[in-house]
Amino acid sequence: MRQAGLFGLSDHLKQLSAYGDPLEELGRIVDFEVFRPALAAALAYGVEADT
């Protein structure tokens, strides 16, 4: 297995973008921010557990 270099991940992500990364395309189509309030409430972000 080849070890990634210092900029390996960055280069890989640039290549994905150049070839049409499906997740980037999905992000342009779907407004995921609509789900943020429901997820924040369900996951209780920012709320400290009682000890």
N, C-alpha and C positions, 0 to 999 in steps of 0.2 A: 504494500500500500504506500502510495506517495504522500509524503508529509507536506502540508500546506506551508507556503512561505509566509512572510510577514504580511503581505498584502493579498494573500490567496483568497480570502473570503471576499474582500472588496472587488478583486478582479472577477471572481465568479459571479457576483451580483451584477456587475456591469455587463457581463456576457449574457446573463439571463435577460436583462433589460433590452439589450440589443436584439435578441432573438424573439422578444415578445413574451415576457414572463406572464403566465396566466393569472397569477395572484395580483399583479399590478393592474391588469385589465379588469379583474373583478372589483378591485378597489375603486376604479373609475366609474363602474356601473352601479355598485351598491353603496349606499350611504350608511356605513357601519356605526356612525355616531348616533344614529337613531336608537341603537341597542344599549348605549352607554348607561342611561339612567336605570334601566331594568337590571342590567348586570351589576351595577354598583350597589343597588338595593339588595339584590339576591346574594351577593358575595360580601356585603357589609364592609366595603372598603372604607378605611379611615376610622372604623369603630374599634376601640380597644376592648378586649375581652375582660369581663369581670373576674378578678382573682380572689 
